[in-house]
């Protein structure tokens, strides 16, 4: 077999048993790896409570991991989110994925609950559980430093230990498995960290074909303004979007009450580069290097983070935003959700926090003390506790990121159809509605968006299963990545076949969600977006979204997906017919 | 979608790339919408039903070049490989199905199988079929890209191999005599520069962009345009159509103090360097077909360079126009064009097209674009006539 190892490394933390098993080859062919394979392997467990000891926490690499395929040294972590209750996956880069693959496994599947804190150490063919009582309570940076000799580290911080519902799993290199609270799932298992070091080499089935496809990808990267352009993400990181979102008048401000923050230039890409001497940083082997860090190695925040700690909370102080980002990384906590939760808390109290208050609020949330007890639950639960449920700017309890849906109707729809909740990365319509790739679409129109969102969700499900970075697709397409995959595995794939796999993955996720009670009522934006206009001006009108038109397009989406008008499955046995 | 189909059908007719009576589109939202010649529309709908994409266009090109390329290809080949930059970067190659293969099974199934992995396909005797993953416009762009690529490759092949098929010479004569129209800037009006007013700049760029398409210099989405005003570059956005630039022009500050221009053309870096290193106030860039063909005619013997697009560091002169290598975006074009364009006010890029500048307004740049393409057209036929 080329591309895949065909192995699962199973760990039962309750019994301490560690063993390897084989993955049925057709699973690999039909689900690829990463998100798809993880979702498939959740089939027997998707109804379990996220904190049930038997709930699997799955780390799955992809068939391109370990090859020089651009941006593919990544993995997906899959489980059920304690924040949203949905099936959940998150992709992360760094070196961990590459080293896990080099240890001879496609999937690390962890179940059970350890009676005492442990670290899972994987060294090539060998894996063992090490006591970690002395690490429990430590922050991420210190934890990673103490484990560095074991290889790459995936660890939780205090937020994961304390069950913060949006706790991250942090990769030692600064990447995060973020948003859905899988760090809390890991913490509930008593697992402080996983370390991995492997050195097995991956053999590519057709190296010449691979090199040709890789050259095609790199040519497209060079032709992409978003990737390698002078103003693109390789140069400024994702905060390159700050100015654009300001200009498009769709920058969420003051808990989405406004869509322009006058002082956003304080935390724009150029401002970060100027004030923090940002240098290129990023995932292992990635040619883009979109992450930025200071000369001392402090990781600088992404677009969503600067915008949400910034405009969403009315804060213009870049230093405070960078500090908040660093603190979240140290505590192991999702920046989007915590910033949005603080913003909802701020609106409920009639006052958004000032810059100096951020650190304290973040610490309180991570350690669940004082106001932090409610903040640790995310905005939906917090707003309900405060008696103001309308103030949670979330879909399926996942807080919306920094793209106001009133400024991009495909994004509005995609937030709602996303299986993991209010996430921008499933259909990622910002790509065409704002960044004009692969072709521009009218951001203030729902026309055709249901079909576009469906196709994009399928495409991105395949991308998340390869596992490649979404940013690659600001330049390259599935055409080139299907070539890379075929060359790597020796199994022929096409964009069409990959999208069919993506469709199966999306529907499987939706089936799991429906089985857990999700319906059309969960595919809905907060009322604010239908009743309050954004910040019009400079020739751009930002009206409230037309609810009837939104509903019409959502129904179209359901029909295109073959779902009922409630967004559910007509056939309760659908899953059984899937490979 | 009906209006989108009408719009892009009109574009195919306006640029005379497709036969008016042999055009069909199919697109799907929650239902399928098809329009155009009945048999082609049926075929389009049948293919689209098999694909996870939004739109499809089936149209017979107005010139027989694509079919000729298929007929001239060795029997074992299943694709042609044009060498222009657009193909090299975005299409890679163009698969084809011979007419003799169409009788084997359902043609829609076979075509869909190929389109499942590619943006466009030539079906001999039927035409060019292209898909759009997300929009009708994308299907049109892919169709036009294949048309452009086959045009360029056929002309390039003729210079080396001449006519090989029965009737080919006659068809080519018809193309040369009747299809090609004289290229001229006559009758066009340009605002006197320098252009300094924001609204005036946007309006003039939109108008000149439209001229390039209307005069047949540029297919609507192939090219970009910019104007300098003090410390600001106004430049057309990436993936914008030169004949539809209203709302698609980004003002970009020279000092990169804002990243709003992240949506600007991939050639922003080249435009910026040209402005920084010379006295240009306007730049036009397009891919006129003869310019692209002639840029790839290199007579260097025993050259060690194999990747001419990227690695050639020589400057050739064709009709007073320097020709350099360099791939788009961050691929080196921005380094090689600025040093050569200042004197003659024009430059060709290997496989890619023409850059021209105006030192006052767009009139000089536009006329230079016309002159380069006319020179390349004349030189092409001079060489072809000499060869034949």
Interface residues (C-beta under 8 A of the other chain):
Chain A: X216 X219 X220 X221 X222 X223 X224 X225 X226 X228 X229 X230 X231 X232 X236 X240 X241 X242 X243 X244 X246 X247 X265 X268 X269 X270 X432 X434 X435 X436 X437 X438 X439 X440 X441 X447 X448 X450 X451 X452 X455 X456 X458 X459 X477 X479 X482 X494 X495 X496 X497 X499 X500 X503 X556 X559 X560
Chain B: X1 X28 X29 X30 X51 X52 X53 X54 X88 X89 X90 X92 X112 X115 X116 X117 X118 X119 X132 X133 X134 X135 X137 X138 X141 X237 X238 X239 X240 X248 X252 X256 X257 X258 X259 X260 X261 X262 X263 X264 X265 X266 X268 X269 X272 X327 X328 X329 X330 X331
